């Protein structure tokens, strides 16, 4: 009985307090940190918040530099780009896409520099421009 009396009394006192008098809960701010997974073979995967969709995937060499094919995805799972690396440097074919999945542009890199003919497209997939980087 005594126990219930103190509970009721505490509730009455609490409910009589004004907002300023009531103790406030400390605000907890959650900072988003992507889930990044690397395995012993150098496979790298970064996920969007909620860890339902991959954001970036590829491989790293023993020095931690990007190597091979790297893919970037939208939160909806659409592949937005494919880039080929060797020892952290862009080397090879690259394709960048619009959010609807249509190709935005494609071309080649050699030692992180654009080379050869690059093609640019609109969101409907129509070629809008070509640029020859070997002539620059």
VMD Tcl script that builds the backbone (N, CA, C; Angstrom):
set m [mol new atoms 408]
animate dup $m
set s [atomselect $m all]
$s set {name element resname resid chain x y z} {
  {N N UNK 1 A 0.813 -1.192 0.000}
  {CA C UNK 1 A 0.000 0.000 0.000}
  {C C UNK 1 A 0.861 1.263 0.000}
  {N N UNK 2 A 1.903 1.262 0.858}
  {CA C UNK 2 A 2.812 2.402 0.910}
  {C C UNK 2 A 3.452 2.675 -0.432}
  {N N UNK 3 A 3.777 1.597 -1.117}
  {CA C UNK 3 A 4.427 1.699 -2.421}
  {C C UNK 3 A 3.526 2.454 -3.399}
  {N N UNK 4 A 2.250 2.106 -3.445}
  {CA C UNK 4 A 1.307 2.750 -4.356}
  {C C UNK 4 A 1.085 4.217 -3.983}
  {N N UNK 5 A 1.097 4.507 -2.699}
  {CA C UNK 5 A 0.923 5.877 -2.236}
  {C C UNK 5 A 2.037 6.770 -2.780}
  {N N UNK 6 A 3.280 6.304 -2.703}
  {CA C UNK 6 A 4.411 7.090 -3.191}
  {C C UNK 6 A 4.384 7.240 -4.710}
  {N N UNK 7 A 3.927 6.223 -5.407}
  {CA C UNK 7 A 3.822 6.317 -6.866}
  {C C UNK 7 A 2.791 7.366 -7.249}
  {N N UNK 8 A 1.626 7.327 -6.624}
  {CA C UNK 8 A 0.567 8.287 -6.916}
  {C C UNK 8 A 1.016 9.693 -6.537}
  {N N UNK 9 A 1.656 9.826 -5.393}
  {CA C UNK 9 A 2.140 11.124 -4.946}
  {C C UNK 9 A 3.174 11.682 -5.939}
  {N N UNK 10 A 4.079 10.841 -6.404}
  {CA C UNK 10 A 5.086 11.270 -7.381}
  {C C UNK 10 A 4.440 11.731 -8.673}
  {N N UNK 11 A 3.439 11.004 -9.132}
  {CA C UNK 11 A 2.741 11.382 -10.358}
  {C C UNK 11 A 2.025 12.714 -10.207}
  {N N UNK 12 A 1.400 12.935 -9.054}
  {CA C UNK 12 A 0.709 14.200 -8.811}
  {C C UNK 12 A 1.689 15.368 -8.792}
  {N N UNK 13 A 2.818 15.172 -8.161}
  {CA C UNK 13 A 3.825 16.240 -8.109}
  {C C UNK 13 A 4.359 16.495 -9.517}
  {N N UNK 14 A 4.654 15.439 -10.244}
  {CA C UNK 14 A 5.189 15.556 -11.616}
  {C C UNK 14 A 4.211 16.281 -12.528}
  {N N UNK 15 A 2.930 15.908 -12.447}
  {CA C UNK 15 A 1.951 16.520 -13.341}
  {C C UNK 15 A 1.699 17.981 -12.992}
  {N N UNK 16 A 2.019 18.383 -11.796}
  {CA C UNK 16 A 1.823 19.766 -11.401}
  {C C UNK 16 A 2.962 20.680 -11.814}
  {N N UNK 17 A 4.028 20.111 -12.277}
  {CA C UNK 17 A 5.185 20.915 -12.704}
  {C C UNK 17 A 4.893 21.588 -14.032}
  {N N UNK 18 A 5.443 22.778 -14.206}
  {CA C UNK 18 A 5.359 23.441 -15.509}
  {C C UNK 18 A 6.421 22.821 -16.420}
  {N N UNK 19 A 6.326 23.143 -17.716}
  {CA C UNK 19 A 7.285 22.593 -18.685}
  {C C UNK 19 A 8.719 22.973 -18.317}
  {N N UNK 20 A 8.921 24.200 -17.813}
  {CA C UNK 20 A 10.265 24.654 -17.479}
  {C C UNK 20 A 10.821 23.886 -16.285}
  {N N UNK 21 A 9.946 23.433 -15.379}
  {CA C UNK 21 A 10.396 22.754 -14.176}
  {C C UNK 21 A 10.688 21.277 -14.410}
  {N N UNK 22 A 10.070 20.701 -15.428}
  {CA C UNK 22 A 10.268 19.274 -15.675}
  {C C UNK 22 A 11.680 19.031 -16.180}
  {N N UNK 23 A 12.298 17.966 -15.674}
  {CA C UNK 23 A 13.639 17.659 -16.183}
  {C C UNK 23 A 13.560 17.276 -17.657}
  {N N UNK 24 A 14.509 17.783 -18.434}
  {CA C UNK 24 A 14.493 17.518 -19.866}
  {C C UNK 24 A 15.438 16.381 -20.186}
  {N N UNK 25 A 14.994 15.591 -21.150}
  {CA C UNK 25 A 15.856 14.512 -21.633}
  {C C UNK 25 A 16.956 15.123 -22.483}
  {N N UNK 26 A 18.146 14.630 -22.348}
  {CA C UNK 26 A 19.205 15.151 -23.212}
  {C C UNK 26 A 18.942 14.733 -24.661}
  {N N UNK 27 A 19.209 15.658 -25.579}
  {CA C UNK 27 A 19.025 15.347 -26.997}
  {C C UNK 27 A 20.143 14.434 -27.457}
  {N N UNK 28 A 19.757 13.401 -28.150}
  {CA C UNK 28 A 20.746 12.482 -28.694}
  {C C UNK 28 A 20.746 12.664 -30.204}
  {N N UNK 29 A 21.853 13.124 -30.723}
  {CA C UNK 29 A 21.964 13.309 -32.163}
  {C C UNK 29 A 22.647 12.085 -32.740}
  {N N UNK 30 A 21.986 11.498 -33.715}
  {CA C UNK 30 A 22.535 10.326 -34.382}
  {C C UNK 30 A 23.279 10.796 -35.624}
  {N N UNK 31 A 24.516 10.432 -35.712}
  {CA C UNK 31 A 25.297 10.770 -36.889}
  {C C UNK 31 A 25.339 9.558 -37.794}
  {N N UNK 32 A 25.008 9.766 -39.064}
  {CA C UNK 32 A 25.030 8.658 -40.015}
  {C C UNK 32 A 26.470 8.283 -40.352}
  {N N UNK 33 A 26.737 7.031 -40.242}
  {CA C UNK 33 A 28.025 6.503 -40.655}
  {C C UNK 33 A 27.761 5.311 -41.552}
  {N N UNK 34 A 28.259 5.386 -42.777}
  {CA C UNK 34 A 27.989 4.281 -43.696}
  {C C UNK 34 A 28.664 3.003 -43.220}
  {N N UNK 35 A 28.010 1.895 -43.495}
  {CA C UNK 35 A 28.607 0.618 -43.179}
  {C C UNK 35 A 29.590 0.283 -44.287}
  {N N UNK 36 A 30.819 0.097 -43.906}
  {CA C UNK 36 A 31.860 -0.237 -44.867}
  {C C UNK 36 A 32.412 -1.597 -44.484}
  {N N UNK 37 A 32.471 -2.460 -45.462}
  {CA C UNK 37 A 32.963 -3.801 -45.222}
  {C C UNK 37 A 34.134 -4.065 -46.161}
  {N N UNK 38 A 35.251 -4.454 -45.591}
  {CA C UNK 38 A 36.396 -4.884 -46.386}
  {C C UNK 38 A 36.774 -6.270 -45.910}
  {N N UNK 39 A 37.022 -7.177 -46.858}
  {CA C UNK 39 A 37.448 -8.504 -46.442}
  {C C UNK 39 A 38.942 -8.685 -46.698}
  {N N UNK 40 A 39.454 -9.836 -46.353}
  {CA C UNK 40 A 40.889 -10.096 -46.473}
  {C C UNK 40 A 41.379 -10.095 -47.913}
  {N N UNK 41 A 40.482 -10.296 -48.867}
  {CA C UNK 41 A 40.869 -10.316 -50.273}
  {C C UNK 41 A 40.807 -8.938 -50.914}
  {N N UNK 42 A 40.559 -7.898 -50.136}
  {CA C UNK 42 A 40.531 -6.539 -50.657}
  {C C UNK 42 A 39.176 -6.095 -51.180}
  {N N UNK 43 A 38.151 -6.925 -51.043}
  {CA C UNK 43 A 36.826 -6.526 -51.520}
  {C C UNK 43 A 36.281 -5.424 -50.614}
  {N N UNK 44 A 35.805 -4.343 -51.239}
  {CA C UNK 44 A 35.314 -3.169 -50.515}
  {C C UNK 44 A 33.847 -2.972 -50.874}
  {N N UNK 45 A 33.007 -2.799 -49.866}
  {CA C UNK 45 A 31.592 -2.518 -50.082}
  {C C UNK 45 A 31.155 -1.446 -49.098}
  {N N UNK 46 A 30.528 -0.395 -49.617}
  {CA C UNK 46 A 29.972 0.666 -48.772}
  {C C UNK 46 A 28.473 0.685 -49.016}
  {N N UNK 47 A 27.690 0.800 -47.928}
  {CA C UNK 47 A 26.233 0.735 -48.003}
  {C C UNK 47 A 25.618 2.092 -47.682}
  {N N UNK 48 A 24.412 2.330 -48.216}
  {CA C UNK 48 A 23.628 3.505 -47.831}
  {C C UNK 48 A 23.066 3.283 -46.431}
  {N N UNK 49 A 22.590 4.368 -45.823}
  {CA C UNK 49 A 21.969 4.302 -44.508}
  {C C UNK 49 A 20.858 3.269 -44.534}
  {N N UNK 50 A 20.789 2.465 -43.497}
  {CA C UNK 50 A 19.814 1.392 -43.435}
  {C C UNK 50 A 20.382 0.079 -43.947}
  {N N UNK 51 A 21.488 0.176 -44.646}
  {CA C UNK 51 A 22.244 -0.981 -45.111}
  {C C UNK 51 A 21.426 -1.949 -45.938}
  {N N UNK 52 A 20.500 -1.402 -46.733}
  {CA C UNK 52 A 19.694 -2.214 -47.633}
  {C C UNK 52 A 20.220 -2.161 -49.064}
  {N N UNK 53 A 20.992 -1.119 -49.383}
  {CA C UNK 53 A 21.447 -0.920 -50.754}
  {C C UNK 53 A 22.927 -0.577 -50.769}
  {N N UNK 54 A 23.653 -1.252 -51.648}
  {CA C UNK 54 A 25.078 -0.969 -51.806}
  {C C UNK 54 A 25.241 0.399 -52.475}
  {N N UNK 55 A 26.190 1.176 -51.985}
  {CA C UNK 55 A 26.506 2.487 -52.552}
  {C C UNK 55 A 27.710 2.381 -53.494}
  {N N UNK 56 A 28.778 1.760 -53.025}
  {CA C UNK 56 A 30.010 1.624 -53.802}
  {C C UNK 56 A 30.560 0.217 -53.585}
  {N N UNK 57 A 31.073 -0.377 -54.653}
  {CA C UNK 57 A 31.732 -1.668 -54.494}
  {C C UNK 57 A 32.922 -1.766 -55.432}
  {N N UNK 58 A 33.939 -2.472 -54.976}
  {CA C UNK 58 A 35.138 -2.677 -55.767}
  {C C UNK 58 A 36.172 -3.422 -54.951}
  {N N UNK 59 A 37.401 -3.367 -55.402}
  {CA C UNK 59 A 38.499 -4.019 -54.698}
  {C C UNK 59 A 39.624 -3.020 -54.442}
  {N N UNK 60 A 40.365 -3.295 -53.382}
  {CA C UNK 60 A 41.550 -2.501 -53.073}
  {C C UNK 60 A 42.755 -3.425 -53.082}
  {N N UNK 61 A 43.897 -2.875 -53.489}
  {CA C UNK 61 A 45.111 -3.685 -53.468}
  {C C UNK 61 A 45.698 -3.706 -52.062}
  {N N UNK 62 A 46.836 -4.343 -51.905}
  {CA C UNK 62 A 47.442 -4.475 -50.572}
  {C C UNK 62 A 47.830 -3.132 -49.961}
  {N N UNK 63 A 47.975 -2.093 -50.816}
  {CA C UNK 63 A 48.303 -0.748 -50.326}
  {C C UNK 63 A 47.056 0.082 -50.040}
  {N N UNK 64 A 45.871 -0.513 -50.210}
  {CA C UNK 64 A 44.620 0.186 -49.946}
  {C C UNK 64 A 44.148 1.069 -51.080}
  {N N UNK 65 A 44.722 0.900 -52.269}
  {CA C UNK 65 A 44.327 1.713 -53.429}
  {C C UNK 65 A 43.338 0.945 -54.283}
  {N N UNK 66 A 42.424 1.686 -54.894}
  {CA C UNK 66 A 41.417 1.062 -55.754}
  {C C UNK 66 A 42.078 0.340 -56.919}
  {N N UNK 67 A 41.524 -0.823 -57.228}
  {CA C UNK 67 A 42.021 -1.591 -58.355}
  {C C UNK 67 A 40.867 -2.363 -58.982}
  {N N UNK 68 A 40.909 -2.512 -60.283}
  {CA C UNK 68 A 39.852 -3.238 -60.982}
  {C C UNK 68 A 38.601 -2.393 -61.170}
  {N N UNK 69 A 37.479 -3.070 -61.328}
  {CA C UNK 69 A 36.202 -2.403 -61.605}
  {C C UNK 69 A 35.560 -1.910 -60.311}
  {N N UNK 70 A 35.173 -0.631 -60.311}
  {CA C UNK 70 A 34.443 -0.030 -59.197}
  {C C UNK 70 A 33.090 0.427 -59.707}
  {N N UNK 71 A 32.056 0.132 -58.923}
  {CA C UNK 71 A 30.687 0.496 -59.292}
  {C C UNK 71 A 30.077 1.382 -58.212}
  {N N UNK 72 A 29.292 2.360 -58.675}
  {CA C UNK 72 A 28.573 3.271 -57.780}
  {C C UNK 72 A 27.087 3.147 -58.100}
  {N N UNK 73 A 26.247 3.041 -57.049}
  {CA C UNK 73 A 24.811 2.828 -57.214}
  {C C UNK 73 A 24.020 3.940 -56.529}
  {N N UNK 74 A 22.809 4.188 -57.051}
  {CA C UNK 74 A 21.892 5.124 -56.394}
  {C C UNK 74 A 21.248 4.411 -55.213}
  {N N UNK 75 A 20.535 5.171 -54.394}
  {CA C UNK 75 A 19.820 4.568 -53.261}
  {C C UNK 75 A 18.720 3.617 -53.727}
  {N N UNK 76 A 18.279 3.774 -54.975}
  {CA C UNK 76 A 17.246 2.912 -55.532}
  {C C UNK 76 A 17.845 1.667 -56.192}
  {N N UNK 77 A 19.172 1.547 -56.197}
  {CA C UNK 77 A 19.829 0.370 -56.749}
  {C C UNK 77 A 20.224 0.493 -58.206}
  {N N UNK 78 A 20.076 1.682 -58.794}
  {CA C UNK 78 A 20.463 1.893 -60.188}
  {C C UNK 78 A 21.976 2.095 -60.251}
  {N N UNK 79 A 22.636 1.350 -61.125}
  {CA C UNK 79 A 24.077 1.519 -61.305}
  {C C UNK 79 A 24.326 2.866 -61.986}
  {N N UNK 80 A 25.085 3.750 -61.321}
  {CA C UNK 80 A 25.318 5.097 -61.831}
  {C C UNK 80 A 26.671 5.270 -62.501}
  {N N UNK 81 A 27.640 4.450 -62.144}
  {CA C UNK 81 A 28.927 4.553 -62.818}
  {C C UNK 81 A 29.736 3.285 -62.671}
  {N N UNK 82 A 30.602 3.093 -63.668}
  {CA C UNK 82 A 31.565 2.002 -63.666}
  {C C UNK 82 A 32.898 2.642 -64.040}
  {N N UNK 83 A 33.891 2.464 -63.187}
  {CA C UNK 83 A 35.210 3.040 -63.428}
  {C C UNK 83 A 36.250 1.953 -63.175}
  {N N UNK 84 A 37.259 1.883 -64.032}
  {CA C UNK 84 A 38.323 0.903 -63.867}
  {C C UNK 84 A 39.567 1.607 -63.326}
  {N N UNK 85 A 40.138 1.033 -62.271}
  {CA C UNK 85 A 41.317 1.590 -61.612}
  {C C UNK 85 A 42.473 0.596 -61.645}
  {N N UNK 86 A 43.675 1.149 -61.572}
  {CA C UNK 86 A 44.859 0.337 -61.289}
  {C C UNK 86 A 45.728 1.148 -60.336}
  {N N UNK 87 A 45.977 0.591 -59.179}
  {CA C UNK 87 A 46.759 1.260 -58.121}
  {C C UNK 87 A 46.240 2.655 -57.799}
  {N N UNK 88 A 44.914 2.804 -57.733}
  {CA C UNK 88 A 44.301 4.069 -57.347}
  {C C UNK 88 A 44.179 5.086 -58.460}
  {N N UNK 89 A 44.565 4.724 -59.666}
  {CA C UNK 89 A 44.532 5.635 -60.804}
  {C C UNK 89 A 43.529 5.113 -61.824}
  {N N UNK 90 A 42.719 6.017 -62.381}
  {CA C UNK 90 A 41.748 5.624 -63.409}
  {C C UNK 90 A 42.504 5.210 -64.662}
  {N N UNK 91 A 42.276 3.972 -65.062}
  {CA C UNK 91 A 42.905 3.414 -66.261}
  {C C UNK 91 A 41.918 2.476 -66.909}
  {N N UNK 92 A 41.327 2.889 -68.008}
  {CA C UNK 92 A 40.403 2.016 -68.704}
  {C C UNK 92 A 39.085 2.703 -68.984}
  {N N UNK 93 A 38.142 1.893 -69.422}
  {CA C UNK 93 A 36.837 2.396 -69.834}
  {C C UNK 93 A 36.022 2.873 -68.631}
  {N N UNK 94 A 35.275 3.959 -68.821}
  {CA C UNK 94 A 34.420 4.530 -67.792}
  {C C UNK 94 A 33.049 4.809 -68.387}
  {N N UNK 95 A 32.012 4.488 -67.612}
  {CA C UNK 95 A 30.642 4.787 -68.020}
  {C C UNK 95 A 29.958 5.466 -66.832}
  {N N UNK 96 A 29.331 6.613 -67.086}
  {CA C UNK 96 A 28.562 7.324 -66.068}
  {C C UNK 96 A 27.128 7.426 -66.576}
  {N N UNK 97 A 26.157 7.127 -65.673}
  {CA C UNK 97 A 24.754 7.060 -66.083}
  {C C UNK 97 A 23.896 8.084 -65.339}
  {N N UNK 98 A 22.772 8.381 -65.959}
  {CA C UNK 98 A 21.739 9.192 -65.316}
  {C C UNK 98 A 21.010 8.326 -64.285}
  {N N UNK 99 A 20.266 8.960 -63.346}
  {CA C UNK 99 A 19.495 8.185 -62.372}
  {C C UNK 99 A 18.477 7.224 -63.002}
  {N N UNK 100 A 18.074 7.510 -64.245}
  {CA C UNK 100 A 17.121 6.594 -64.902}
  {C C UNK 100 A 17.830 5.390 -65.531}
  {N N UNK 101 A 19.157 5.338 -65.419}
  {CA C UNK 101 A 19.926 4.215 -65.943}
  {C C UNK 101 A 20.489 4.430 -67.327}
  {N N UNK 102 A 20.056 5.487 -68.018}
  {CA C UNK 102 A 20.570 5.780 -69.361}
  {C C UNK 102 A 22.008 6.303 -69.256}
  {N N UNK 103 A 22.825 5.975 -70.242}
  {CA C UNK 103 A 24.223 6.417 -70.245}
  {C C UNK 103 A 24.291 7.931 -70.426}
  {N N UNK 104 A 25.056 8.577 -69.555}
  {CA C UNK 104 A 25.295 10.022 -69.637}
  {C C UNK 104 A 26.532 10.276 -70.501}
  {N N UNK 105 A 27.634 9.604 -70.169}
  {CA C UNK 105 A 28.829 9.691 -71.005}
  {C C UNK 105 A 29.703 8.461 -70.785}
  {N N UNK 106 A 30.584 8.229 -71.761}
  {CA C UNK 106 A 31.527 7.123 -71.647}
  {C C UNK 106 A 32.808 7.485 -72.371}
  {N N UNK 107 A 33.899 6.889 -71.910}
  {CA C UNK 107 A 35.198 7.141 -72.513}
  {C C UNK 107 A 36.283 6.358 -71.814}
  {N N UNK 108 A 37.523 6.665 -72.157}
  {CA C UNK 108 A 38.689 5.972 -71.622}
  {C C UNK 108 A 39.569 6.915 -70.813}
  {N N UNK 109 A 40.170 6.351 -69.774}
  {CA C UNK 109 A 41.188 7.051 -68.989}
  {C C UNK 109 A 42.518 6.336 -69.144}
  {N N UNK 110 A 43.580 7.107 -69.142}
  {CA C UNK 110 A 44.929 6.573 -69.062}
  {C C UNK 110 A 45.668 7.431 -68.054}
  {N N UNK 111 A 46.103 6.803 -66.967}
  {CA C UNK 111 A 46.798 7.520 -65.884}
  {C C UNK 111 A 46.009 8.735 -65.399}
  {N N UNK 112 A 44.725 8.537 -65.158}
  {CA C UNK 112 A 43.818 9.565 -64.619}
  {C C UNK 112 A 43.495 10.687 -65.606}
  {N N UNK 113 A 43.855 10.543 -66.868}
  {CA C UNK 113 A 43.545 11.567 -67.863}
  {C C UNK 113 A 42.669 10.985 -68.960}
  {N N UNK 114 A 41.666 11.762 -69.361}
  {CA C UNK 114 A 40.779 11.336 -70.443}
  {C C UNK 114 A 41.570 11.235 -71.739}
  {N N UNK 115 A 41.333 10.138 -72.477}
  {CA C UNK 115 A 41.998 9.949 -73.773}
  {C C UNK 115 A 40.959 9.521 -74.805}
  {N N UNK 116 A 41.292 9.675 -76.056}
  {CA C UNK 116 A 40.434 9.189 -77.126}
  {C C UNK 116 A 39.110 9.921 -77.213}
  {N N UNK 117 A 38.154 9.277 -77.871}
  {CA C UNK 117 A 36.833 9.873 -78.114}
  {C C UNK 117 A 35.883 9.526 -76.971}
  {N N UNK 118 A 35.290 10.540 -76.410}
  {CA C UNK 118 A 34.272 10.385 -75.368}
  {C C UNK 118 A 32.929 10.735 -75.991}
  {N N UNK 119 A 31.900 10.004 -75.575}
  {CA C UNK 119 A 30.547 10.237 -76.092}
  {C C UNK 119 A 29.632 10.676 -74.962}
  {N N UNK 120 A 28.797 11.679 -75.269}
  {CA C UNK 120 A 27.871 12.252 -74.303}
  {C C UNK 120 A 26.444 12.091 -74.834}
  {N N UNK 121 A 25.522 11.748 -73.935}
  {CA C UNK 121 A 24.142 11.451 -74.317}
  {C C UNK 121 A 23.173 12.240 -73.446}
  {N N UNK 122 A 21.954 12.448 -73.948}
  {CA C UNK 122 A 20.907 13.040 -73.109}
  {C C UNK 122 A 20.193 11.916 -72.350}
  {N N UNK 123 A 19.240 12.282 -71.515}
  {CA C UNK 123 A 18.561 11.287 -70.677}
  {C C UNK 123 A 17.715 10.300 -71.480}
  {N N UNK 124 A 17.426 10.634 -72.720}
  {CA C UNK 124 A 16.661 9.726 -73.569}
  {C C UNK 124 A 17.578 8.756 -74.320}
  {N N UNK 125 A 18.887 8.889 -74.121}
  {CA C UNK 125 A 19.832 7.986 -74.747}
  {C C UNK 125 A 20.334 8.427 -76.109}
  {N N UNK 126 A 20.020 9.659 -76.503}
  {CA C UNK 126 A 20.453 10.160 -77.814}
  {C C UNK 126 A 21.832 10.810 -77.689}
  {N N UNK 127 A 22.720 10.474 -78.614}
  {CA C UNK 127 A 24.058 11.051 -78.639}
  {C C UNK 127 A 23.953 12.553 -78.872}
  {N N UNK 128 A 24.545 13.349 -77.982}
  {CA C UNK 128 A 24.465 14.805 -78.102}
  {C C UNK 128 A 25.807 15.442 -78.426}
  {N N UNK 129 A 26.903 14.739 -78.101}
  {CA C UNK 129 A 28.214 15.335 -78.319}
  {C C UNK 129 A 29.285 14.246 -78.306}
  {N N UNK 130 A 30.320 14.459 -79.071}
  {CA C UNK 130 A 31.526 13.645 -78.972}
  {C C UNK 130 A 32.695 14.590 -78.778}
  {N N UNK 131 A 33.653 14.153 -78.004}
  {CA C UNK 131 A 34.814 14.988 -77.744}
  {C C UNK 131 A 36.048 14.103 -77.872}
  {N N UNK 132 A 36.981 14.534 -78.694}
  {CA C UNK 132 A 38.201 13.765 -78.932}
  {C C UNK 132 A 39.333 14.353 -78.089}
  {N N UNK 133 A 39.673 13.650 -77.015}
  {CA C UNK 133 A 40.714 14.134 -76.105}
  {C C UNK 133 A 42.119 13.912 -76.654}
  {N N UNK 134 A 42.266 13.146 -77.711}
  {CA C UNK 134 A 43.597 12.959 -78.294}
  {C C UNK 134 A 44.015 14.181 -79.100}
  {N N UNK 135 A 43.071 15.071 -79.416}
  {CA C UNK 135 A 43.359 16.266 -80.204}
  {C C UNK 135 A 43.566 17.508 -79.322}
  {N N UNK 136 A 43.497 17.345 -78.031}
  {CA C UNK 136 A 43.643 18.503 -77.136}
  {C C UNK 136 A 45.077 18.735 -76.743}
}
mol reanalyze $m
mol bondsrecalc $m
mol representation Tube
mol addrep $m
